[in-house]
Amino acid sequence: MKNIPRENNFLDYDDFANKVSVRMQQYRLKAKLSQRDIANIIGVSKTYISNIERGKTKIPAYILNAYCYILHISPDTLLNYTYGEKDLETDILKNLEQLSPYQKETIRTMVKALAEENQKKCHQVIKYCLSFSVSWHHQSVFCDAQF
């Protein structure tokens, strides 16, 4: 296996987790939801959500998926930090200015379809996680895995 230079930094779990935590908070604030709102929807404490968003607690997969579902975003939105959101939005807006009204409408239809597809994927992942959790619960086995 080829060695990857450390300067690529994508192997640094703490750095990656902190960036994901910050994005979780940013998207929550953008949706005008409090930590208490998120905690109540998911069924955990506000302190737990605060610790996750501050990078003090590892992010379990079910919390990440719940954020995606609640905030109507895809998991890649929270996980991908190679291309800044601001840069991406600026590039998209800059290119949209050059399109005809018909082309803009086509783009809007495509974006809407992609958003619906992502929401369906999040629903499927959450259903899977919940069914997995229920099957473990029925077997009376406690699993505290962190992803």
C-alpha positions in Angstrom: 0.0 0.0 0.0 1.3 3.4 -0.9 2.1 5.9 1.9 0.2 9.1 1.8 2.0 12.2 2.8 0.8 13.8 6.1 0.4 17.2 4.5 -2.8 15.9 2.9 -4.3 16.1 6.4 -7.5 14.2 5.4 -6.3 11.3 7.6 -6.4 13.5 10.7 -9.6 12.3 12.4 -9.7 15.2 15.0 -9.4 17.8 12.3 -12.0 16.1 10.1 -14.4 15.7 13.0 -14.0 19.3 14.1 -14.8 20.5 10.6 -17.9 18.3 10.5 -19.0 19.5 13.9 -18.7 23.1 12.8 -20.7 22.4 9.7 -23.4 20.7 11.8 -23.7 23.9 13.9 -23.6 26.2 10.8 -26.4 24.3 9.1 -28.5 24.1 12.3 -28.2 27.9 12.8 -29.0 28.5 9.1 -32.2 26.5 9.7 -32.9 28.7 12.7 -33.0 25.7 15.1 -31.6 25.7 18.6 -29.5 22.9 20.1 -32.5 22.1 22.2 -34.7 21.8 19.1 -32.3 19.3 17.6 -32.0 17.4 20.9 -35.7 17.1 21.3 -36.3 15.8 17.8 -33.5 13.2 18.1 -34.3 12.3 21.7 -31.0 13.2 23.3 -29.9 15.9 25.7 -29.0 19.5 24.7 -25.7 19.0 26.4 -24.9 16.0 24.2 -25.7 18.1 21.0 -23.6 21.0 22.4 -20.6 18.6 23.0 -20.9 17.2 19.5 -21.0 20.6 17.9 -18.0 21.8 19.9 -16.0 18.7 19.0 -16.0 17.4 22.5 -17.9 14.1 21.7 -17.4 11.8 18.8 -20.2 12.0 16.3 -22.3 8.7 16.1 -23.6 7.9 12.6 -27.2 8.1 13.8 -26.7 11.7 15.0 -25.1 12.6 11.7 -28.0 11.1 9.7 -30.6 12.7 12.0 -29.0 16.1 11.3 -29.2 15.5 7.6 -32.8 14.5 7.8 -33.8 17.4 10.0 -31.9 20.0 8.1 -32.7 18.5 4.6 -29.1 18.2 3.6 -27.1 15.3 2.2 -24.4 13.5 4.3 -21.8 14.8 1.8 -22.7 18.3 2.7 -21.5 17.7 6.3 -18.7 15.3 5.5 -17.0 17.1 2.5 -14.7 19.9 3.3 -12.4 19.9 0.3 -14.4 22.6 -1.4 -15.7 25.5 0.7 -19.5 26.0 0.6 -19.1 29.8 0.0 -16.7 29.1 -3.0 -19.2 26.6 -4.4 -22.2 28.9 -4.1 -20.2 31.8 -5.6 -19.2 29.7 -8.6 -22.7 28.5 -9.1 -24.2 32.0 -8.9 -21.5 33.4 -11.2 -22.3 30.7 -13.8 -26.1 31.1 -13.4 -25.9 34.7 -14.4 -24.7 33.6 -17.9 -27.7 31.3 -18.5 -31.0 31.9 -20.3 -34.3 31.8 -18.4 -35.0 28.4 -19.9 -31.6 27.1 -18.8 -32.1 28.5 -15.3 -35.5 26.7 -15.1 -33.8 23.5 -16.2 -31.2 23.9 -13.5 -33.9 24.5 -10.9 -35.7 21.4 -11.8 -32.5 19.3 -11.6 -31.5 20.8 -8.2 -35.0 20.0 -6.9 -34.8 16.4 -8.1 -31.3 16.0 -6.6 -32.5 17.4 -3.2 -35.5 15.0 -3.2 -33.1 12.1 -4.1 -30.8 13.1 -1.2 -33.7 13.3 1.2 -34.9 9.8 0.1 -31.3 8.5 0.7 -31.2 10.0 4.2 -34.6 8.4 4.9 -33.3 5.1 3.8 -30.1 5.4 5.9 -32.1 6.4 9.0 -34.6 3.5 8.5 -31.6 1.2 8.2 -30.0 2.6 11.4 -33.3 2.3 13.2 -34.0 -1.2 12.1 -30.4 -2.2 13.1 -31.0 -0.6 16.5 -34.3 -2.3 17.0 -32.8 -5.7 16.0 -30.0 -5.2 18.6 -32.5 -4.1 21.2 -34.6 -7.2 20.6 -31.6 -9.4 21.2 -30.9 -7.5 24.5 -27.5 -6.5 23.3 -26.0 -3.1 24.1 -23.9 -1.6 21.4 -22.1 1.7 21.9 -20.2 1.9 18.6 -19.0 5.3 17.4 -18.6 6.0 13.7 
